[in-house]
Amino acid sequence: MTILVAYDGSAPAQKAVKRAFDEYSDEEIVLLRVVDVSDGYTEASIKAVHDLLSDRRETAAEKLRADLPEIVDTADVDFRTETAAGDPAREIVKFAEEHDVDHIVVGSHGRKGVSRVLLGSVAERVVRRAPVSVTVVR
């Protein structure tokens, strides 16, 4: 079984990692860090920032590997880290679809009211679009 954990460095994401490592320690765990790319880029501008995105993805992967020992004991857990660039919710769902993920674990920032409506919720969009079950950790 493959468990995908969305990780952005936030406290809710750290809780999601802890939950996944506690509940699925016998499974393969994939920690996915998505480098958020704002909407509005044209195809030409995306080509122009390709190198920048590559650098950001590598930096994100390095930070994720550095953060893990502070969050959980990784000694006996089979896991790997992956990075993607784009809209976080879309990239999480896309990764799950393309890599035969069996379950997704995401943290929730717990926004309410107008803030949630205006900013949207990555966790909510993942729950609605995911091809597999999703655990949202508050």
C-alpha positions, 0 to 999 in steps of 0.5 A, spaced: 500 500 500 502 507 498 500 512 502 501 520 499 502 525 504 502 532 502 507 536 506 508 544 505 512 545 512 506 548 516 504 545 523 498 542 520 502 538 515 507 536 520 501 533 524 499 529 517 506 526 517 506 524 524 499 521 523 502 517 517 508 515 520 504 512 526 498 509 522 502 507 516 509 505 518 508 498 515 506 501 508 510 505 503 510 513 505 511 518 499 512 525 502 510 530 496 512 537 497 509 542 491 512 548 489 506 553 488 506 556 482 501 562 482 496 562 476 497 567 471 503 565 468 503 564 460 507 559 456 512 563 455 513 566 462 513 558 464 519 557 460 523 563 462 522 561 469 523 553 468 530 554 471 528 558 477 522 552 478 527 547 478 532 550 483 525 551 488 524 544 487 531 542 489 531 547 495 524 544 497 526 537 497 532 539 501 528 542 506 523 536 507 529 531 508 532 536 513 525 537 517 523 530 517 528 528 523 525 534 527 518 531 526 518 524 526 523 518 527 524 515 520 528 509 522 524 503 521 519 507 516 519 506 508 518 512 505 521 517 499 520 524 498 518 527 491 517 534 489 512 537 484 511 544 481 504 547 480 497 548 484 498 544 490 491 541 490 492 539 482 499 536 483 497 532 489 491 529 485 495 528 479 501 525 483 496 520 486 493 518 479 499 517 476 503 513 481 497 508 484 497 511 491 492 508 495 491 513 500 492 520 501 493 524 508 493 532 508 493 537 513 488 542 514 489 549 516 482 550 519 480 556 516 473 558 516 468 563 513 470 568 508 477 566 509 476 559 507 471 562 501 476 567 499 483 563 499 480 556 498 482 550 501 487 545 498 485 539 503 477 540 501 479 540 493 483 534 494 478 531 498 473 532 492 478 530 486 482 525 489 481 518 486 482 514 493 480 516 500 483 522 504 485 523 511 484 530 513 488 532 519 487 538 523 
